[in-house]
């Protein structure tokens, strides 16, 4: 097979309100539309098939978690194989009773399960009670060798930490996907994190010479409004595609040769001084 020189990606930006099976049906319809529009890799949102339940502390919401493999992952794995598309499927995983993870399963274009990643950085704050629901991930950071090239996947709060992007880039990822659920800040009315969100993720692409693709949800759920604005940017930070706040499938064509071009222009990986970074392993430096 000749080397892949360009790949079309799709980000499914959805309103996740409603019955879970109905939301899954809508997600499948969006995936099918994306593939009919030429998408080769499709990414769904963080815990795409449920409203953002960590807004409240409620033990009955643990019932939303599913052991893996689950009917949801089996359904979307079959879909990936049927359509010949790489599919990134975020799920709420029950590892065992009382141990739950915010996870993502990656399916290759032949429907094979390439493995899963578990969200490592777990936030906690007003309306974001994630520590109550999610155990910190224990599988390390992952890069997945797909039919259309190596990709890294991290989840929402992970996307704010430069170390995560750097590790996936060093593992060989050329595209970093960030399924997310981010919106209004209840304790700071009128503030939007959208610009900071875009800026920090674009900076990861620049610092590592990779494409980045962040997908968010939209709509109002309980007390929170999710602003969408999913986007894709290239290894020099140019935004290739950006959504607004409506439900949509965002498509972008990624010329993979830009990874080499960016790294030969800005030698961040070459010039790393790995012998000086030990202090980063400490919580504070005195």
C-alpha positions in Angstrom: 0.0 0.0 0.0 1.4 3.4 -0.9 2.0 5.8 2.0 -0.9 8.0 3.2 -0.2 11.6 2.2 -3.5 13.2 3.2 -6.4 12.2 5.4 -9.9 13.6 5.8 -11.1 13.8 9.4 -14.5 14.5 10.8 -15.6 15.8 14.2 -19.1 15.0 15.3 -20.3 18.0 17.3 -23.7 17.1 18.9 -26.3 18.1 21.3 -26.4 15.0 23.7 -29.8 15.5 25.3 -32.5 12.9 25.0 -32.8 9.1 25.4 -29.4 7.4 25.1 -30.4 5.1 22.3 -31.8 8.1 20.4 -28.5 9.9 20.9 -26.6 6.9 19.6 -28.8 6.7 16.6 -28.1 10.3 15.8 -24.4 9.8 16.3 -24.5 6.9 13.9 -26.3 9.0 11.3 -23.7 11.7 11.6 -20.9 9.1 11.2 -22.6 7.8 8.1 -22.9 11.3 6.7 -19.3 12.1 7.5 -18.1 9.0 5.6 -20.3 9.8 2.6 -18.5 13.1 2.6 -15.2 11.4 2.4 -14.1 11.2 6.1 -11.5 8.5 6.9 -11.3 9.2 10.6 -14.3 10.2 12.7 -14.2 11.4 16.3 -17.2 11.5 18.6 -17.4 13.7 21.8 -16.5 12.9 25.4 -19.1 10.4 26.8 -21.1 11.2 23.6 -24.2 9.2 24.5 -25.2 10.9 27.7 -25.8 14.3 29.0 -23.0 15.7 31.1 -23.9 13.9 34.3 -21.0 15.1 36.5 -22.9 18.4 37.1 -24.4 16.8 40.1 -23.2 14.3 42.7 -25.6 11.4 42.5 -24.7 7.7 43.0 -27.6 6.6 40.7 -25.7 8.0 37.8 -23.1 5.3 38.2 -25.6 3.2 36.3 -24.7 5.0 33.1 -21.4 3.1 33.0 -21.0 0.0 30.9 -18.4 -2.9 31.2 -16.3 -3.1 28.0 -16.9 -4.5 25.5 -20.4 -3.1 25.6 -23.4 -3.0 23.3 -22.3 0.6 22.4 -18.8 -0.3 21.5 -19.9 -3.4 19.6 -22.3 -1.3 17.6 -19.8 1.3 16.6 -17.1 -1.3 16.0 -19.4 -2.9 13.5 -20.1 0.5 12.0 -16.4 1.2 11.6 -15.9 -2.1 9.7 -19.0 -1.6 7.6 -18.0 1.9 6.5 -14.2 1.4 6.3 -13.6 4.3 8.7 -11.4 4.8 11.8 -13.8 5.6 14.6 -13.0 7.2 18.0 -15.7 6.3 20.5 -15.7 7.8 24.0 -17.6 5.8 26.7 -18.3 5.7 30.4 -16.5 2.5 31.4 -17.3 0.2 34.4 -14.0 -1.7 35.1 -15.7 -3.4 38.1 -18.4 -2.3 40.5 -17.3 1.0 42.1 -14.4 1.6 39.7 -15.4 3.7 36.7 -13.3 5.4 34.0 -13.9 8.1 31.4 -12.6 6.1 28.4 -12.3 6.1 24.6 -12.1 3.0 22.4 -10.5 3.3 18.9 -11.7 1.1 16.1 -9.6 0.7 12.9 -11.2 0.8 9.4 -11.7 -2.9 9.4 -13.7 -2.8 12.7 -10.8 -4.1 14.8 -10.6 -2.8 18.4 -7.2 -1.2 18.6 -7.4 -0.6 22.3 -8.6 2.0 24.8 -7.4 5.1 26.6 -8.6 6.2 30.0 -8.7 9.9 30.9 -5.8 10.7 33.2 -6.4 14.2 34.5 -9.7 14.4 36.4 -11.0 17.9 37.2 -13.3 18.9 40.0 -15.1 22.1 40.6 -18.6 23.7 40.4 -20.7 21.6 38.0 -17.6 19.5 37.1 -17.7 16.8 39.8 -15.7 14.4 37.8 -13.7 13.0 40.7 -16.9 11.5 42.0 -17.5 9.6 38.8 -14.1 8.9 37.2 -11.0 7.1 38.5 -7.8 8.5 37.1 -6.7 6.5 34.0 -4.1 3.8 34.6 -3.2 2.8 31.0 -0.7 5.5 30.2 -0.9 7.7 27.1 -1.7 5.9 23.9 -0.9 6.3 20.2 -2.9 4.0 17.9 -1.6 2.7 14.6 -4.6 3.1 12.3 -5.0 2.4 8.5 -4.7 6.1 8.0 -1.7 6.8 10.1 -0.7 7.0 13.8 -3.1 9.0 16.0 -3.1 10.0 19.7 -6.2 10.4 21.8 -6.7 12.2 25.1 -9.8 13.4 26.8 -11.0 16.9 27.7 -9.0 18.1 30.8 -6.0 16.2 29.5 -5.9 18.6 26.6 -4.7 21.5 28.8 -1.5 19.7 29.8 1.5 20.0 27.5 3.1 16.9 28.8 0.3 14.7 27.4 0.7 16.1 23.8 4.4 15.8 24.0 4.3 12.1 25.0 1.9 11.2 22.2 4.0 13.1 19.7 7.2 11.2 20.9 5.3 8.0 20.4 4.8 8.9 16.8 1.3 10.4 16.6 0.8 12.7 13.7 -2.8 13.8 14.7 -4.0 14.4 18.2 -7.7 14.0 18.9 -9.3 15.6 22.0 -13.0 14.6 22.6 -14.3 17.1 25.0 -17.3 18.5 27.0 -16.6 22.1 27.9 -18.9 25.0 28.4 -20.0 27.7 30.8 -18.4 28.3 34.2 -21.2 28.5 36.8 -19.0 30.4 39.3 -18.0 32.9 36.7 -21.0 34.1 34.7 -20.2 35.8 31.5 -16.8 34.1 31.1 -16.0 31.9 28.2 -13.0 29.6 28.1 -13.3 29.1 24.3 -10.4 31.3 23.3 -8.1 29.9 26.0 -9.2 26.4 25.0 -8.4 26.9 21.3 -5.1 28.6 22.2 -3.7 25.9 24.4 -4.6 23.1 22.1 -3.2 24.9 19.0 0.0 25.5 21.0 0.4 21.7 21.5 0.2 21.3 17.7 2.9 23.9 17.2 5.2 22.7 20.0 5.1 19.2 18.7 4.7 19.6 15.0 1.4 17.7 14.8 -2.2 18.2 13.7 -4.7 18.7 16.5 -8.5 18.1 16.4 -10.8 19.0 19.3 -14.5 18.1 19.4 -17.0 19.6 21.8 -20.7 19.2 22.5 -23.4 21.9 22.1 -26.6 22.9 23.8 -27.8 23.5 27.3 -27.9 20.6 29.8 -29.1 21.3 33.3 -27.1 24.4 34.4 -24.4 24.3 31.7 -24.3 25.5 28.1 -21.7 23.9 25.9 -20.3 26.2 23.3 -19.1 23.8 20.6 -16.6 25.6 18.4 -14.8 22.3 17.6 -11.8 22.9 15.4 -8.8 21.4 13.6 -5.4 23.1 13.2 -2.1 22.2 11.5 1.4 21.7 12.9 2.1 25.5 12.5 -1.1 26.5 14.3 -3.2 27.4 11.2 -6.9 26.6 11.8 -8.1 24.4 9.0 -11.7 24.2 10.0 -13.8 25.5 12.9 -17.4 25.0 13.9 -19.9 27.4 15.5 -22.2 26.6 18.3 -24.7 24.5 16.2 -24.8 20.7 15.9 -22.8 19.7 12.8 -20.1 17.5 11.4 -16.9 19.4 10.9 -14.6 18.1 8.1 -10.9 18.9 7.4 -8.3 17.7 5.0 -4.9 17.1 6.6 -1.9 17.0 4.3 0.4 14.9 6.4 3.6 16.2 4.8 3.1 19.3 7.0 4.3 17.4 10.0 7.8 17.0 8.4 7.7 20.6 7.1 6.9 22.0 10.5 9.5 19.9 12.4 12.2 20.9 9.9 11.3 24.5 10.3 10.9 24.6 14.1 13.2 22.1 15.8 11.5 21.8 19.1 11.8 18.0 19.3 15.5 18.0 18.2 16.5 20.7 20.8 14.8 19.2 23.8 17.2 19.0 26.8 15.9 15.9 28.4 18.8 15.8 30.9 17.3 19.0 32.5 13.7 18.0 33.0 13.8 15.9 36.2 12.3 18.7 38.3 9.1 18.3 36.3 8.5 15.0 38.2 8.1 17.0 41.5 4.8 18.5 42.6 6.6 21.8 43.6 10.1 23.0 43.4 11.6 24.8 46.4 
